[in-house]
Amino acid sequence: MALMDTAQIVTLPVARAYANRPSVVVDDEVIVVEQIRVSDRSLAAFVAQRPADDRPELIERALRIGLHALQDAGTSIDVEFVRHEFDAFLERSASVNERAANELDAVLRQNFGDQDGRLPRTLEKFLGDRGQLNRFVTELFDETKRDSAIGRMRALLGSYFDGDASRLAQLLDPTRLGSPMHQFRNEISQGFEKLNERLTAIEAAQAARGAERARSTAKGADFEDILESMLGETARGLSDLVERTGTVSGDVIRSKKGDFLLTLDPQWCKGADIRIVVEAKNRRLSWREIREELDDAKRNRGAQMAIAVFAPEHAPAGIEPFDARYGHVFCVVNPEDPDQASLTAAVKLARLYAIATVVRDEEQIDVGRLLAALAAIKTELDSLRRLKVQLTSIRSTAGEVGLGLDRLKEQLLARVADAEAQLQTS
């Protein structure tokens, strides 16, 4: 490269004309520059100070540095442009957001404002203290208005339930000819009349049969026949032996006292001979006479215990259906309606007393428990007597007392069974 003057730098051979246009070719990673002229006095003086051999490298380095500077300047310009555009965008967005927020606030205030909003005004109109709903409910349930719901309901209910002229009073009045209760009253009255007639007929028939049997000489024999059948059924259930001994003399000379003799199963008394004499009493006797006859019957039949069975019309007061007094057991059996359970309970009670009189081995039999069972039986008998008194004196509670009697009867049988369990051989 040759120095033309102090204000020009020639980078291509001098042989080429200065008027030709510069050429720059980029081939992959190589930049080829031709016919480049730079007119600058100070730069020409700077290059002229270098040796001729170093000037090409200097120009190349200058071109490289210049291109790098231009490249960095372009990048800075792009970044600044982006930043400027982004800031402008932010300003526009903030403006748009603020305008949208103001419009939304205005719409919300217009519709939901505390006092001027459409929704509060609408709610107040319908749900407020003076709103349409409050006025509607007030008018609907106003007790002072006849056409309100409460007034109509009161008038309707009054027609059915208020006063003697109400519909309910007419339906429940048994004296009104057309009421259902009147028909029910007539049916009940007719039913009681029929029942009264039936009971009267039954009582008359029983009285007639009783009078007839009282006049009959076979009355006592009939009563003993019934007892024989009932005692046989009881004895079969207990594995005992029953005999009819009213026509057979006993241990006492020319004495036939003791209508029946019940011999206990030996397994209940460890082989001992235990007997119970049964007297059928179809006539009234005093307590002294009863006790004397039972004592005589025990001696005559060699028995440890005696049972007196009475017909209802001849039984002493307070022993129905059975009782234990003066060391004997008493029972009431109605020949017209015999109760097998009462007679069985009386026989079981007599068996307990009879076995207790001959118990000697306290190691095998709990005597204390046996005596407690007998005491409990006596207590149940006292309750039974009290209920019988109530049954005869209070007709209105007959059903309740009858149920009480049934329960006590079951309890008595349970007590007797518990006591018998203490007497079984181990």
Secondary structure as UniProt FT lines:
FT   TURN            6..7
FT   STRAND          8..10
FT   TURN            14..15
FT   TURN            18..19
FT   STRAND          23..27
FT   TURN            28..29
FT   STRAND          30..34
FT   STRAND          37..39
FT   HELIX           41..48
FT   TURN            52..54
FT   HELIX           55..112
FT   TURN            114..116
FT   HELIX           118..127
FT   TURN            129..130
FT   HELIX           132..140
FT   TURN            143..144
FT   TURN            146..147
FT   HELIX           149..161
FT   TURN            164..165
FT   HELIX           167..172
FT   TURN            174..175
FT   TURN            177..178
FT   HELIX           180..215
FT   TURN            217..218
FT   HELIX           219..238
FT   STRAND          241..244
FT   TURN            246..247
FT   TURN            253..254
FT   STRAND          260..263
FT   HELIX           266..268
FT   TURN            269..271
FT   STRAND          275..281
FT   HELIX           287..301
FT   STRAND          305..310
FT   HELIX           312..314
FT   TURN            317..318
FT   STRAND          322..325
FT   TURN            326..327
FT   STRAND          328..332
FT   TURN            335..336
FT   HELIX           340..358
FT   TURN            362..364
FT   HELIX           367..393
FT   HELIX           395..397
FT   HELIX           398..423
//
